[in-house]
């Protein structure tokens, strides 16, 4: 299952979630404003923006929402 690290009032975060929902892809949303461990994890991974999308401990796609929407359905299925 994918995990989307996001924050409140983030249009790119909302768009990433809507994109995955439209593709019927399960994900867990983690708000870094409410989960300090999640925020610390992203900072330790070198991220300075959200959304960041992970599968397990691996970054699912480099570039957040803008990179996610460039993936074809076949590419997404192969990565899952």
C-alpha positions in Angstrom: 0.0 0.0 0.0 1.2 3.5 -0.8 1.6 6.2 1.8 1.2 9.8 1.0 2.8 12.3 3.2 0.9 15.5 3.1 -0.2 18.6 5.0 -3.3 20.8 5.4 -4.2 23.3 2.6 -1.9 21.6 0.1 -3.6 21.5 -3.4 -0.9 19.1 -4.8 -1.5 16.7 -1.9 -5.2 16.8 -2.5 -4.8 16.3 -6.2 -2.4 13.3 -5.6 -5.0 11.6 -3.4 -7.8 12.3 -5.9 -5.6 10.8 -8.7 -5.0 7.6 -6.7 -8.6 7.3 -5.7 -9.7 7.7 -9.3 -7.3 4.8 -10.2 -8.7 2.7 -7.3 -5.2 2.5 -5.7 -5.2 2.1 -2.0 -3.2 4.5 0.1 -2.7 5.8 3.6 -2.5 9.6 4.1 -0.2 10.9 6.8 -0.4 14.5 7.7 3.0 15.8 8.7 1.5 18.7 10.6 -0.1 16.3 13.0 2.6 13.5 13.0 6.0 14.8 14.0 7.7 11.4 13.4 6.4 11.5 9.9 7.8 15.0 9.4 11.1 14.0 10.9 11.2 11.0 8.5 10.7 13.2 5.4 13.3 15.7 6.6 15.8 12.8 7.2 15.1 11.6 3.6 16.0 15.1 2.3 12.5 16.2 1.4 11.4 19.8 1.8 8.0 19.6 0.2 4.9 17.5 0.0 3.3 15.4 -1.2 5.8 12.6 -1.0 4.6 9.2 -2.0 6.2 6.1 -0.6 5.7 2.3 -1.0 7.0 0.8 2.2 10.3 2.5 2.9 11.0 3.3 -0.7 10.1 6.5 -2.6 7.4 5.5 -5.1 8.0 8.4 -7.5 10.5 11.2 -7.4 8.7 14.6 -7.8 5.4 14.2 -6.0 2.1 14.9 -7.7 3.6 16.3 -10.9 5.6 13.1 -11.4 2.8 10.8 -10.3 0.4 12.0 -13.0 3.0 11.4 -15.7 3.1 7.7 -15.0 1.0 5.4 -17.2 -1.4 2.9 -15.5 1.0 0.1 -16.6 3.9 1.9 -14.9 2.0 2.4 -11.8 0.9 -1.3 -11.7 4.5 -2.4 -12.3 5.7 -0.2 -9.4 3.0 -1.5 -7.1 
